[in-house]
Amino acid sequence: MEELDRQLGQRLEQAIMSLLERRADTASICPSDAAREVYEGDDDGWRALMEPARRAAWRLVNVGEVEVTQGGRAVVETETRGPVRIRRARRSREHGSRPE
């Protein structure tokens, strides 16, 4: 089962990055967008993938690929309650690094 969880996590991470690549640089997505992208049914079974999608987003935060936001502000996992959005990590366009 652990291998299936790992594969699902990878698919969700890929879905998050793919969805963001198809949107404007400043756009964000909901974790449900990734859950729906990965879910293979046509019912609301994607809802069971919401928590795995959030975990995938936090893994991508940890490697600097995305930010998780609430109210347009980047948040940290331990302080997050309620709905979140995912956007590309803010990086300085001139230097390719994260702003201070």
N, C-alpha and C positions, 0 to 999 in steps of 0.2 A: 504493500500500500504506500509506503514511503516513496518509492520510485514513481508511482502515479501522481502523488502530490507534487513531487519535484517537476515532473513533466508538465503538469497543469500550471504550476507557478511560472515556468519558462514560457509557456504559451501565453499566459496573461501578461507577462513582461513584454513579450514581443508585440502583443496586441496594443498595449499602451503606447509603445514607441511608434508603431505603425500608424495608429490613429493620430498621434501628435504630428508625425511627419506629413500627414495629409491635410493639416490645418495650418493657419497662419502662425507665425512665430510666437505671437502673443496669446494665442488661443489656449483654452484649457478643455479638459474632458472630465467626465464623471467616471468613477470606477465602474458604474453600471454599463458604460459604453464598452469597456473592455470585457466585462462579463458577458454581455450580449454577443460581442464579436466571437468569443471563444465557444459559447454554448452552441451545441449542434442541433437542438430541438427548435420547435416553433411555438412552444408554450412559454410560460414564465419560469421555467426551470433555471434560467440564468440567475435568478435571485439567490440560489444556493452558492453561486460563485462570487457574491459580493465581498465576503470577508477574505477569500483568497485573492481577489483583485486588489483589495486594500493592502494586504500583505505584500503583494507584488510591487505596488507603488512605493511602499516604504523601502523595499530592497533597492529599487531604482534611486530613491532619495539617497540611500547610503553610499551609492557609487557615483553620485553627482549628476545623474542623468535628468532627473525631474525634481520638481518641488511639489509638495502637497500644500494646498491653500484652503483657507476659510476666509470669506469676505475679502478676497483678493490679496491677502497677506500669507506669506509662507509660514507654516506652523511646524512644530515638532510633534512627533508621534505621541509622546507622553502627555501632551496638553490638548490633544484633539478629542473633541466630543461632537457628534453629529455629522452632518453632510460635509464632504470635502470635494475639492476639485484637484486635478493633476495638470501641471503645465511643465514645459521644458524648463530646465534649470536656467536661471538668469546668469548669463556670463557676459563679461565685458567684450564687446565686439572688437575693440582695438587690440586687446592683449590675450583674448581667449581664456581668461581666468574669471573666477567668481568675484563679484564686487565685495569689498570689505564692509 
